[in-house]
Amino acid sequence: MDNCVFCRIVAGELPAKVVYEDDAIMAFEDLHPEAPVHLLLIPKKHIASLAHLQADDAAVMAQLMLKIPELALQKGMAQGFKTRINTGRAGGQEVPHLHIHLTGRPSLK
């Protein structure tokens, strides 16, 4: 979608602090972090929300879910982390592109 902020990040039209990218997904730092670590994970394909998933999106969703603990460990969150998916306006979704919030703080040593 031309006016989707996350699609524009995927296209390289808007800057982002990307921490992971492959052919299907991307993870980057949230511009307005709610925790010391706050990443957004998105499918590169535009999917408006969790409510808009189709059967052929299963593989990309699995890829996103499997990437979460890997990124959490890379960011030092070995003792735990939070994930959140807001769906629709009433569910608190601000950007109409499916995204997963990964938040937490580096673990104490």
C-alpha positions, 0 to 999 in steps of 0.5 A: 500500500502506497500510504502504509508507513510500514510498507514504506519502511520495507521499500526503503522510503522511510528510515528505520533502525532495522535489527533483522531483515530477510525476504519475508519479514523485518524487525526494527526499533519502535520510534516511541519505545515503551520499554528499554527494548521495543522492537516491531516485527512485521511481514513485508507483505502488507496484511492489514491486521491479524483479522485479515490473515489468510491460510497462505499467510501461515508460513510468514506468521510462523517465521515471525513467531520463531524470530521473536525469541531469537531477537529477544536473546540477541537484545539480552532478554534471556529471562523473559519478554513481552509480545503484543499484537493490537488488532483493529482500531478498537484493539489499539492498532495505530498502523494498519499493517500487522505488527508484533511488539516485542518489549522488555529489558535486558536481563540482570546478570 
